[in-house]
Amino acid sequence: MNELRFHSTRSASPVVSVGEALEAGLAPDGGLFIPETVPQVDFGALPDSSFQYCSKAYLSQWLQGTEFEKHVDALVDNALNFDVPLVEVEAGTFVLELFHGPTLSFKDFGARMMARMLGMRIASRGSSAIILVATSGDTGSAVADGFSGVPGIDVVLLYPKGGVSPIQEHQLIVKRPGVRALQVEGTFDDCQKLVKGAFDDSALEDLPLSTANSINVGRLIPQMLYYVWAVKVLQRNDVRVCVPSGNLGNLTASLWAHLSGMPVSGFIAAHNDNDFFPEYLCDPDAAFKTSVQTFSNAMDVGAPSNFERLAAMLDFGKMTSLIQGVSISNEETLESMQSVLNRTGYLADPHTAVGLEALSRFKPEMPKEQPALVVSTAHPAKFPETCEKTGMVAPVPEQLKRLAGMEEEVTTIAADAGAFRQVLLDLHQA
Ligand SMILES: *Cc1c(COP(=O)(O)O)cnc(C)c1O
């Protein structure tokens, strides 16, 4: 098999290695990196003895011939050292719990592995990096936790003031070595714009900027692993995969897994009121929107950055045959949390509830024996205020108890490129 290489969504050249794509984040022409050819994996030959074994076998095939080839086992052992339970909440409906990592969301998979891959590359080249990350809630803490203390790497994270839950905010701004937290007076899309803008800012061209948003391939590669594992365990080739979506990184990762050989019957993109993508799937002329706040705040994205990847890899006909989109309102999200709990005893967080509700729209037309997989993207204890509205209390996991009372550190800035530039220049000079 040829070594994995990436090119930009906007042009077929230049072609870069996985290490180069990881370090650059964004392609030089402003596009996103996509595989030149998607590696083909013999799905039947993957072991199903444990998530970690399965992941090592799958990842080895993707990273064959790259600078990370010899490190696959260590990467999986160190970065993905937590459980990934598959829970059958109702007959044929499986929830894959991706929230057992240190910051209690699926973002831990991508952030932890990306940190280790980038750390290896930087150490071997004697270079350094400043990681910029805009967060709508969970990315920032996963990245801060995953990258903190990696030599040669500084992290600057931006989040929308008032746009994250109090627990998410505490997780974001707990003081960590090498991490700077910025509260931005604006929306998530403003934060994302500041990050994108920094890459085009000539005053910052000497800074070793990179990003750990889901535009980075280092995030997407590990996110394929849990889909592969779940489909492997279910031992079916007709699983319907439902992904609570915002920036569409998680959906893109599952698409990559599918294109590499993971058999599924199709995908459901479950969105909240931020419904650009479901609209697009009905009307290719639909335009990006301004984001609105919802209970599933990590999905409050009006202009999903990974849309560009999906559109570059699938033509409209292929996309609509493979992916169905649904938008679930705030009220329906609460109702879903409540009815799932009443029916099954399962406490879903607001993001997972969007997924379960989206699935329920398709269940009636699905064959009875066809399994559905909903990825559960966050632990309900991260959203006690929303859980409370439905009369539920989520048990507080160890990971949160440990954070309580820890010192916080945060700077507030305007949603303004000049203010952000100054923070970066000061950091670089320090
Ligand atoms: C980030 C996030 C999502 C959305 O994932 P995307 O890859 O941005 O589509 C969904 N749920 C939770 C809890 C998240 O943190």
The ligand as an SDF file (V2000), in Angstrom:
LIG
                    3D

 15 15  0  0  0  0  0  0  0  0999 V2000
  -18.0440   18.7150   19.3300 C   0  0  0  0  0  0  0  0  0  0  0  0
  -19.2470   18.0320   19.7720 C   0  0  0  0  0  0  0  0  0  0  0  0
  -20.2320   17.6030   18.8660 C   0  0  0  0  0  0  0  0  0  0  0  0
  -20.1600   17.9120   17.3870 C   0  0  0  0  0  0  0  0  0  0  0  0
  -19.1200   17.2310   16.7400 O   0  0  0  0  0  0  0  0  0  0  0  0
  -18.5850   17.7500   15.3290 P   0  0  0  0  0  0  0  0  0  0  0  0
  -17.4300   16.8870   14.9970 O   0  0  0  0  0  0  0  0  0  0  0  0
  -18.2090   19.1710   15.5100 O   0  0  0  0  0  0  0  0  0  0  0  0
  -19.7240   17.5980   14.3600 O   0  0  0  0  0  0  0  0  0  0  0  0
  -21.3080   16.9020   19.3580 C   0  0  0  0  0  0  0  0  0  0  0  0
  -21.4350   16.6460   20.6800 N   0  0  0  0  0  0  0  0  0  0  0  0
  -20.5210   17.0440   21.5650 C   0  0  0  0  0  0  0  0  0  0  0  0
  -20.7450   16.7630   23.0010 C   0  0  0  0  0  0  0  0  0  0  0  0
  -19.3980   17.7400   21.1580 C   0  0  0  0  0  0  0  0  0  0  0  0
  -18.4840   18.1410   22.0560 O   0  0  0  0  0  0  0  0  0  0  0  0
  1  2  1  0
  2  3  1  0
  2 14  2  0
  3  4  1  0
  3 10  2  0
  4  5  1  0
  5  6  1  0
  6  7  2  0
  6  8  1  0
  6  9  1  0
 10 11  1  0
 11 12  2  0
 12 13  1  0
 12 14  1  0
 14 15  1  0
M  END
$$$$
